[in-house]
Amino acid sequence: MKTYYLLFTLALGLVACNKPPKACIDTDATNVSVGTAVEFKSCSEKALSYTWFMKGPAGAPENDLGWSETEFSRTFSVAGTYEVTLTAYKNYSWLGDADSTSTTIIVN
């Protein structure tokens, strides 16, 4: 009986560890002035690699940038509304299950 219990517990543990990632963005501000730095940090669960992308107003240099760090800082140079998207991947090198989330930053 102990063997079955041990196997069941081990199988349950493997299934629990095999959960997909859950993307989460933590930022220190969502409404800032031009020239103010904003800190971005992944609070994702079950993730080993990340991609960050921004989409802002026409002509914003952030539109052509992406990041793969767990956290970074960005100073916005163009006023407008920016959508920041984080995709969290279960495995390294942007492989495996993935989950995405977005947040909005308003730059005045």
N, C-alpha and C positions, 0 to 999 in steps of 0.2 A: 504494500500500500504506500509506503514511503517513497518508493521509486516513482509511482504514478504521480504523487503529489509534487515531487521534485521536477519531473518532466513538465507537468502542467504549469508550475511556477516559472520555469525557464521559458517555456513557450509564451506565456503571458508577458513576461519581461521583454522578449524579443519583439512581440507585436507592439508593445507600448513604446519601445525605442524606435520603431519604424514609422513614427508619425511624420507627416509632411511638415515642412517649415511653415511658420506663421510670421509674415512680414510685419514690422512695426517701426515707425519713425518717431524719434524723440528730438525735439528742437527747442531751443531756448527762446524763440520768438516767432510770431507769425505775421507781425505788422511792424515794419522797420522803416527807417529813413535811408535814402541813398547814401552809400558809404559806410553803413553799419554792418559789421560782421554778424553772421548767423551761424550757429553751431548745429550741425546735423549729426545724429547718432542712431545707429540701428539698435533697436531693442527687440529685434526678431528672436524667435525661438526655433531651435532645431535647424539652424542655418550655418553653413561654413563658408559661403562666398556671397558677394553682393554686387549689384550694379545700381547706380544712381543716375538719373537723368533729369534734366530740367527743361521746361518749355516756358518761355516768357514772351514779352512783347517783341515785335519785329525789331531786329537790329541789336537785341541784347546778346552780349558775348556768351552768356550762359547757355544759349540755345545750341551751341556746338560742343558743349562739354559733358563729360561723363566721369564718374568716379567708381572705384571698386573697393574702397576702404570701408572699414566698419564705421568710422566717423571722420568728419572733415568740417572745415569752416569755409564759408563763402561770403565775400563782400559784394553786394549788388551795386552795379554802376548805372543801371537804367531803371527808372520808375515804372511800375506796372504790377501786374499779377503774374505770379510764377506758379506752375504746377511742378512739384518735386515728386518723382516716382522712385520708389525703392523696390527692387526685386531681390528676394532672398532665396538662395538655392541651397538645397539639402547637402550637396557635395561641393568639393573644391572645383575650381575651374569652370564655374557656372554650369554645372551638370546636375542631373537628378531632378526631383520634384522641386517646384518653385511656387512662390506666392508673391504677389505684388500689392502694394498699397501706395497711396498718394496723399500729399498734404499741399495746402495752398499757402504761399507767402505773398503778402502785399507789401510792396516797396513804394514809399511816398517820396 
